[in-house]
Amino acid sequence: MLLSVLIPAYNEIKSIHTLIEKVQAVPLTKEIIIVDDGSKDGTRELLATYQSVPNIRVYYHEHNQGKGAAIRTAIQHMTGDIAIVQDADLEYEPQDYLALVQPIIDGKEKVVYGSRFLNRENHHSYMTFYIGGQVVTLLTNILYNQRLTDEPTCYKVFESTFLRSIPLECTRFEFCPEVTAKVAKRGVRIKELPINYYPRSIAEGKKISWFDGIEAIWVLIKYRFVK
C-alpha cells in the first residue's frame, strides 16, 4: 500500500520544513507530492532542496492559483493506492494518518474524513470559523444526506482510483465542498474518525476567510442541483 500525501503550499516558509519532517516520520510507505502555488516568501527555494529526496516530488505553479488548483495538480501526479490532503501549516497531526487510512486498507470505505470535533480535547481559536464550519457541515448533511461533524476538515482521505474519477473544477478553498458534494452524489456515505487539531491564528498565517465560507455554501447548493 502506497500513500500519496498531497500538499498544496503557498508562502509557508515558517512551517514547511517541520511539516515535511512530521510527514516523513509517519511509519507508512508514502510519496509526498508538494505543489508550490506561486510562493514569494522563500518557500519555493526551500522546496527545491528536497528534489533529490527519493519519495518527494515538488511541482511549481508560476503564479498563485489557489489551494484547489494546487490539489488538482497534485492529483495528476499521484501514483499511490490511497491519497490524503495535507495542508502545509502545522494545524494537523500527520500521525493521525495511521487511523485514517485503515478503513480504506480494509476495503470498508472509499472516503474517510478526519473530524476535529469528534476529539473533545481539541481547541478552536476563532468563534467565527467554528460557527462557519458548523453551518457548512449542517448544510452538507441536509443537502447530501450525510452525517458529518466536520465537512471543512483538511484531512480528507480517498481511495486514489476513486479520487481520480471525480471531475474537479475548484481553484480556491472550494475544493472541500466540491469534492464532498461529488462524493455524496455518487451515493457514498463519508466515514469520519477523530483527529488532533492545533489551530493557528491569522497573525500566524491562517489564510481562510469569511468569504470562503460564503463560497462553500454556494458551491454546496450549486452541485446539489447540477449534474
PEURVEN-V539328 format. One record per pair of residues at least 4 apart in sequence whose ideal C-beta (glycine too) atoms are under 8 Angstrom apart, sorted by the first residue. I is the first residue (numbers start at 0). GAP is how many residues later the second one is. D is the distance in whole Angstrom. If there is no record, write none. Layout:
i=I gap=GAP d=D
i=I gap=GAP d=D
This chain:
i=0 gap=27 d=8
i=0 gap=28 d=7
i=0 gap=80 d=5
i=0 gap=81 d=7
i=0 gap=100 d=8
i=0 gap=104 d=6
i=1 gap=27 d=5
i=1 gap=28 d=7
i=1 gap=29 d=6
i=1 gap=77 d=7
i=1 gap=78 d=4
i=1 gap=79 d=5
i=1 gap=80 d=8
i=2 gap=25 d=5
i=2 gap=26 d=7
i=2 gap=27 d=4
i=2 gap=28 d=7
i=2 gap=77 d=5
i=2 gap=78 d=7
i=2 gap=79 d=5
i=2 gap=80 d=8
i=2 gap=81 d=7
i=2 gap=94 d=7
i=2 gap=98 d=6
i=3 gap=26 d=7
i=3 gap=27 d=5
i=3 gap=29 d=6
i=3 gap=70 d=8
i=3 gap=74 d=4
i=3 gap=75 d=7
i=3 gap=76 d=3
i=3 gap=78 d=7
i=3 gap=79 d=4
i=3 gap=80 d=7
i=3 gap=156 d=6
i=4 gap=18 d=6
i=4 gap=25 d=6
i=4 gap=26 d=7
i=4 gap=27 d=5
i=4 gap=28 d=7
i=4 gap=78 d=8
i=4 gap=79 d=6
i=4 gap=81 d=5
i=4 gap=89 d=8
i=4 gap=92 d=8
i=5 gap=27 d=5
i=5 gap=29 d=8
i=5 gap=65 d=6
i=5 gap=68 d=4
i=5 gap=69 d=7
i=5 gap=72 d=7
i=5 gap=77 d=6
i=5 gap=78 d=7
i=5 gap=79 d=5
i=5 gap=80 d=7
i=6 gap=12 d=7
i=6 gap=16 d=8
i=6 gap=25 d=7
i=6 gap=26 d=7
i=6 gap=27 d=5
i=6 gap=28 d=7
i=6 gap=67 d=7
i=6 gap=79 d=5
i=6 gap=80 d=8
i=6 gap=81 d=6
i=7 gap=27 d=5
i=7 gap=29 d=6
i=7 gap=59 d=5
i=7 gap=62 d=3
i=7 gap=63 d=5
i=7 gap=66 d=7
i=7 gap=77 d=8
i=7 gap=79 d=7
i=7 gap=80 d=7
i=8 gap=7 d=6
i=8 gap=25 d=6
i=8 gap=26 d=7
i=8 gap=27 d=5
i=8 gap=28 d=7
i=8 gap=30 d=7
i=8 gap=34 d=6
i=8 gap=38 d=7
i=8 gap=61 d=7
i=8 gap=79 d=4
i=9 gap=26 d=7
i=9 gap=27 d=4
i=9 gap=28 d=7
i=9 gap=29 d=6
i=9 gap=33 d=7
i=9 gap=54 d=6
i=9 gap=57 d=8
i=9 gap=60 d=7
i=9 gap=78 d=8
i=9 gap=197 d=7
i=10 gap=28 d=5
i=10 gap=29 d=7
i=10 gap=30 d=4
i=10 gap=32 d=6
i=10 gap=194 d=7
i=11 gap=4 d=4
i=11 gap=7 d=8
i=11 gap=27 d=7
i=11 gap=29 d=8
i=11 gap=31 d=5
i=11 gap=76 d=4
i=11 gap=77 d=6
i=11 gap=193 d=7
i=12 gap=26 d=7
i=12 gap=28 d=5
i=12 gap=29 d=5
i=12 gap=30 d=5
i=12 gap=33 d=6
i=13 gap=191 d=7
i=14 gap=4 d=5
i=14 gap=73 d=6
i=14 gap=74 d=5
i=14 gap=75 d=5
i=14 gap=190 d=8
i=15 gap=4 d=6
i=15 gap=18 d=8
i=15 gap=27 d=6
i=15 gap=30 d=6
i=15 gap=31 d=7
i=15 gap=72 d=5
i=16 gap=4 d=7
i=16 gap=29 d=7
i=17 gap=4 d=6
i=17 gap=72 d=6
i=18 gap=4 d=6
i=18 gap=67 d=7
i=18 gap=69 d=6
i=18 gap=70 d=7
i=18 gap=71 d=6
i=18 gap=75 d=8
i=19 gap=4 d=6
i=19 gap=12 d=7
i=19 gap=14 d=8
i=19 gap=30 d=7
i=19 gap=36 d=7
i=20 gap=4 d=6
i=21 gap=4 d=8
i=21 gap=68 d=8
i=21 gap=71 d=8
i=21 gap=72 d=5
i=21 gap=73 d=8
i=22 gap=7 d=7
i=22 gap=9 d=6
i=22 gap=63 d=7
i=22 gap=71 d=5
i=23 gap=8 d=7
i=24 gap=69 d=7
i=24 gap=70 d=8
i=25 gap=4 d=7
i=25 gap=68 d=5
i=25 gap=69 d=6
i=25 gap=71 d=5
i=25 gap=72 d=7
i=26 gap=71 d=7
i=27 gap=69 d=6
i=27 gap=70 d=7
i=27 gap=73 d=7
i=29 gap=25 d=6
i=29 gap=50 d=7
i=30 gap=24 d=5
i=30 gap=25 d=8
i=30 gap=26 d=7
i=30 gap=47 d=7
i=30 gap=48 d=6
i=30 gap=49 d=6
i=31 gap=23 d=6
i=31 gap=24 d=5
i=31 gap=25 d=7
i=32 gap=24 d=5
i=32 gap=26 d=7
i=32 gap=41 d=5
i=32 gap=44 d=6
i=32 gap=45 d=6
i=33 gap=13 d=6
i=33 gap=16 d=8
i=33 gap=22 d=7
i=33 gap=23 d=7
i=33 gap=24 d=5
i=33 gap=25 d=7
i=33 gap=40 d=8
i=33 gap=54 d=8
i=34 gap=23 d=8
i=34 gap=24 d=5
i=34 gap=25 d=8
i=34 gap=26 d=7
i=34 gap=35 d=4
i=34 gap=36 d=8
i=34 gap=38 d=5
i=34 gap=39 d=5
i=35 gap=7 d=6
i=35 gap=8 d=5
i=35 gap=11 d=6
i=35 gap=22 d=7
i=35 gap=23 d=7
i=35 gap=24 d=5
i=35 gap=25 d=7
i=35 gap=34 d=8
i=36 gap=24 d=5
i=36 gap=27 d=5
i=36 gap=28 d=6
i=36 gap=29 d=7
i=36 gap=30 d=7
i=36 gap=32 d=7
i=36 gap=33 d=4
i=37 gap=22 d=8
i=37 gap=23 d=5
i=37 gap=24 d=7
i=37 gap=25 d=5
i=37 gap=26 d=4
i=37 gap=27 d=7
i=38 gap=4 d=4
i=38 gap=5 d=5
i=41 gap=4 d=6
i=42 gap=4 d=6
i=43 gap=4 d=7
i=43 gap=16 d=6
i=44 gap=4 d=8
i=45 gap=4 d=8
i=46 gap=4 d=8
i=46 gap=11 d=5
i=47 gap=10 d=7
i=49 gap=6 d=5
i=49 gap=8 d=6
i=50 gap=5 d=8
i=50 gap=7 d=6
i=56 gap=20 d=6
i=58 gap=14 d=6
i=58 gap=15 d=7
i=58 gap=18 d=6
i=60 gap=4 d=5
i=60 gap=8 d=7
i=60 gap=9 d=7
i=60 gap=12 d=7
i=64 gap=4 d=4
i=64 gap=5 d=7
i=64 gap=106 d=6
i=65 gap=4 d=7
i=65 gap=104 d=8
i=65 gap=105 d=4
i=65 gap=106 d=4
i=65 gap=107 d=7
i=66 gap=4 d=6
i=66 gap=105 d=6
i=66 gap=106 d=6
i=66 gap=108 d=6
i=67 gap=4 d=6
i=67 gap=100 d=7
i=67 gap=102 d=3
i=67 gap=103 d=5
i=67 gap=104 d=5
i=67 gap=105 d=7
i=67 gap=106 d=6
i=67 gap=107 d=4
i=67 gap=110 d=7
i=68 gap=4 d=7
i=68 gap=101 d=7
i=68 gap=102 d=5
i=68 gap=103 d=8
i=69 gap=4 d=6
i=70 gap=4 d=6
i=70 gap=14 d=6
i=70 gap=97 d=8
i=70 gap=99 d=8
i=70 gap=104 d=5
i=71 gap=4 d=7
i=71 gap=96 d=6
i=71 gap=98 d=7
i=72 gap=4 d=7
i=73 gap=4 d=6
i=74 gap=8 d=7
i=74 gap=88 d=6
i=74 gap=89 d=7
i=74 gap=93 d=8
i=77 gap=5 d=6
i=77 gap=82 d=6
i=79 gap=80 d=6
i=80 gap=78 d=7
i=80 gap=79 d=6
i=81 gap=19 d=5
i=81 gap=22 d=5
i=81 gap=23 d=7
i=81 gap=75 d=6
i=81 gap=76 d=7
i=81 gap=77 d=6
i=81 gap=78 d=6
i=82 gap=74 d=7
i=82 gap=75 d=5
i=82 gap=77 d=5
i=82 gap=80 d=5
i=83 gap=13 d=6
i=83 gap=16 d=7
i=83 gap=17 d=7
i=83 gap=71 d=7
i=83 gap=72 d=7
i=83 gap=73 d=5
i=83 gap=74 d=8
i=84 gap=69 d=6
i=84 gap=70 d=7
i=84 gap=71 d=5
i=84 gap=90 d=8
i=85 gap=6 d=7
i=85 gap=8 d=7
i=85 gap=68 d=7
i=85 gap=69 d=8
i=86 gap=4 d=6
i=86 gap=5 d=6
i=86 gap=67 d=5
i=88 gap=111 d=6
i=88 gap=116 d=7
i=88 gap=117 d=8
i=89 gap=108 d=6
i=89 gap=110 d=7
i=90 gap=63 d=7
i=90 gap=106 d=6
i=90 gap=107 d=5
i=90 gap=108 d=6
i=90 gap=109 d=6
i=91 gap=4 d=7
i=91 gap=22 d=7
i=91 gap=62 d=6
i=91 gap=63 d=6
i=91 gap=103 d=7
i=91 gap=104 d=7
i=91 gap=105 d=7
i=91 gap=106 d=8
i=92 gap=102 d=7
i=92 gap=103 d=4
i=92 gap=104 d=8
i=92 gap=105 d=7
i=95 gap=4 d=6
i=95 gap=18 d=6
i=95 gap=59 d=7
i=95 gap=99 d=4
i=95 gap=100 d=6
i=96 gap=4 d=6
i=96 gap=60 d=8
i=97 gap=4 d=7
i=98 gap=94 d=6
i=99 gap=12 d=5
i=99 gap=14 d=5
i=99 gap=55 d=6
i=99 gap=57 d=5
i=99 gap=93 d=6
i=99 gap=95 d=7
i=100 gap=4 d=6
i=100 gap=11 d=8
i=100 gap=56 d=6
i=101 gap=4 d=6
i=102 gap=5 d=5
i=102 gap=6 d=4
i=102 gap=9 d=5
i=102 gap=88 d=6
i=102 gap=90 d=8
i=103 gap=4 d=8
i=103 gap=5 d=5
i=103 gap=6 d=7
i=103 gap=8 d=6
i=103 gap=53 d=6
i=103 gap=54 d=8
i=103 gap=55 d=5
i=107 gap=83 d=8
i=108 gap=82 d=5
i=109 gap=48 d=7
i=109 gap=49 d=5
i=109 gap=52 d=5
i=109 gap=73 d=8
i=109 gap=78 d=6
i=110 gap=45 d=7
i=110 gap=46 d=7
i=110 gap=47 d=5
i=110 gap=48 d=7
i=110 gap=51 d=7
i=110 gap=72 d=5
i=110 gap=77 d=6
i=110 gap=79 d=5
i=110 gap=80 d=7
i=111 gap=44 d=8
i=111 gap=45 d=4
i=111 gap=78 d=7
i=111 gap=79 d=5
i=111 gap=80 d=7
i=111 gap=81 d=6
i=112 gap=35 d=7
i=112 gap=37 d=7
i=112 gap=38 d=8
i=112 gap=40 d=5
i=112 gap=42 d=7
i=112 gap=43 d=6
i=112 gap=44 d=7
i=112 gap=77 d=6
i=112 gap=78 d=7
i=112 gap=79 d=5
i=112 gap=80 d=8
i=113 gap=36 d=8
i=113 gap=39 d=6
i=113 gap=40 d=8
i=113 gap=41 d=3
i=113 gap=42 d=8
i=113 gap=43 d=7
i=113 gap=78 d=7
i=113 gap=79 d=6
i=113 gap=80 d=7
i=113 gap=81 d=4
i=114 gap=4 d=7
i=114 gap=33 d=8
i=114 gap=34 d=5
i=114 gap=35 d=4
i=114 gap=38 d=6
i=114 gap=77 d=4
i=114 gap=78 d=7
i=114 gap=79 d=6
i=114 gap=80 d=7
i=115 gap=6 d=5
i=115 gap=8 d=7
i=115 gap=34 d=5
i=115 gap=37 d=6
i=115 gap=79 d=6
i=115 gap=81 d=4
i=116 gap=5 d=7
i=116 gap=32 d=4
i=116 gap=33 d=5
i=117 gap=31 d=6
i=117 gap=32 d=7
i=117 gap=74 d=6
i=117 gap=75 d=7
i=117 gap=76 d=4
i=117 gap=77 d=8
i=118 gap=75 d=4
i=118 gap=76 d=6
i=118 gap=77 d=6
i=118 gap=78 d=7
i=120 gap=75 d=8
i=121 gap=74 d=7
i=121 gap=75 d=4
i=122 gap=74 d=8
i=122 gap=76 d=7
i=123 gap=5 d=7
i=123 gap=6 d=5
i=123 gap=73 d=8
i=123 gap=75 d=6
i=124 gap=4 d=7
i=124 gap=74 d=4
i=124 gap=75 d=7
i=124 gap=76 d=6
i=125 gap=4 d=7
i=125 gap=73 d=8
i=125 gap=75 d=8
i=125 gap=76 d=8
i=126 gap=4 d=6
i=127 gap=4 d=6
i=127 gap=82 d=7
i=128 gap=4 d=6
i=128 gap=70 d=8
i=128 gap=79 d=7
i=129 gap=4 d=6
i=130 gap=4 d=6
i=131 gap=4 d=6
i=131 gap=78 d=7
i=131 gap=81 d=4
i=132 gap=4 d=6
i=132 gap=17 d=7
i=132 gap=18 d=7
i=132 gap=19 d=5
i=132 gap=80 d=8
i=133 gap=4 d=6
i=134 gap=4 d=6
i=134 gap=78 d=7
i=134 gap=82 d=7
i=135 gap=4 d=6
i=135 gap=15 d=5
i=135 gap=16 d=6
i=135 gap=41 d=7
i=135 gap=77 d=6
i=135 gap=80 d=5
i=135 gap=81 d=6
i=135 gap=84 d=7
i=136 gap=4 d=7
i=136 gap=11 d=5
i=136 gap=12 d=6
i=136 gap=13 d=6
i=136 gap=14 d=4
i=136 gap=15 d=7
i=137 gap=4 d=6
i=138 gap=4 d=6
i=138 gap=78 d=6
i=138 gap=81 d=5
i=138 gap=82 d=8
i=139 gap=4 d=6
i=139 gap=6 d=6
i=139 gap=8 d=6
i=139 gap=11 d=5
i=139 gap=37 d=7
i=139 gap=40 d=6
i=139 gap=41 d=8
i=139 gap=44 d=8
i=139 gap=80 d=6
i=140 gap=4 d=7
i=140 gap=5 d=5
i=140 gap=6 d=6
i=140 gap=7 d=6
i=142 gap=38 d=8
i=142 gap=77 d=6
i=142 gap=78 d=7
i=142 gap=81 d=5
i=143 gap=36 d=7
i=143 gap=37 d=6
i=143 gap=40 d=4
i=143 gap=41 d=7
i=143 gap=76 d=8
i=143 gap=80 d=7
i=144 gap=39 d=7
i=145 gap=5 d=8
i=145 gap=34 d=8
i=145 gap=38 d=6
i=145 gap=43 d=7
i=145 gap=44 d=6
i=146 gap=42 d=7
i=147 gap=32 d=8
i=147 gap=42 d=6
i=147 gap=44 d=6
i=148 gap=43 d=6
i=149 gap=42 d=7
i=150 gap=25 d=7
i=150 gap=26 d=7
i=150 gap=29 d=6
i=151 gap=24 d=5
i=151 gap=25 d=8
i=151 gap=64 d=7
i=152 gap=23 d=8
i=152 gap=42 d=7
i=154 gap=40 d=6
i=155 gap=20 d=7
i=155 gap=23 d=7
i=157 gap=4 d=6
i=157 gap=5 d=4
i=158 gap=4 d=7
i=159 gap=4 d=6
i=160 gap=4 d=7
i=161 gap=4 d=7
i=162 gap=16 d=8
i=165 gap=13 d=6
i=165 gap=16 d=5
i=165 gap=17 d=7
i=166 gap=15 d=8
i=167 gap=7 d=7
i=167 gap=10 d=6
i=167 gap=11 d=6
i=167 gap=14 d=8
i=168 gap=9 d=7
i=169 gap=4 d=5
i=169 gap=5 d=4
i=169 gap=8 d=5
i=169 gap=9 d=8
i=169 gap=49 d=8
i=171 gap=40 d=7
i=171 gap=43 d=7
i=172 gap=35 d=6
i=172 gap=39 d=4
i=172 gap=42 d=7
i=172 gap=43 d=7
i=173 gap=4 d=5
i=173 gap=38 d=8
i=173 gap=41 d=5
i=173 gap=42 d=6
i=173 gap=45 d=5
i=174 gap=4 d=6
i=175 gap=4 d=6
i=175 gap=40 d=7
i=176 gap=4 d=6
i=176 gap=39 d=4
i=176 gap=40 d=8
i=176 gap=42 d=4
i=176 gap=43 d=5
i=176 gap=46 d=8
i=177 gap=4 d=6
i=177 gap=41 d=6
i=177 gap=45 d=6
i=178 gap=4 d=6
i=179 gap=4 d=6
i=179 gap=10 d=7
i=179 gap=40 d=8
i=180 gap=4 d=6
i=180 gap=38 d=7
i=180 gap=39 d=6
i=180 gap=42 d=4
i=180 gap=43 d=7
i=181 gap=4 d=7
i=181 gap=41 d=7
i=182 gap=5 d=5
i=182 gap=7 d=6
i=183 gap=4 d=6
i=183 gap=6 d=7
i=184 gap=38 d=7
i=198 gap=7 d=8
i=199 gap=4 d=4
i=199 gap=5 d=6
i=199 gap=6 d=5
i=200 gap=5 d=6
i=201 gap=4 d=5
i=207 gap=4 d=5
i=208 gap=4 d=8
i=209 gap=4 d=7
i=210 gap=4 d=6
i=211 gap=4 d=6
i=212 gap=4 d=7
i=213 gap=4 d=7
i=214 gap=4 d=6
i=215 gap=4 d=6
i=216 gap=4 d=7
i=217 gap=4 d=6
i=218 gap=4 d=6
i=219 gap=4 d=6
i=220 gap=4 d=7
i=221 gap=4 d=6
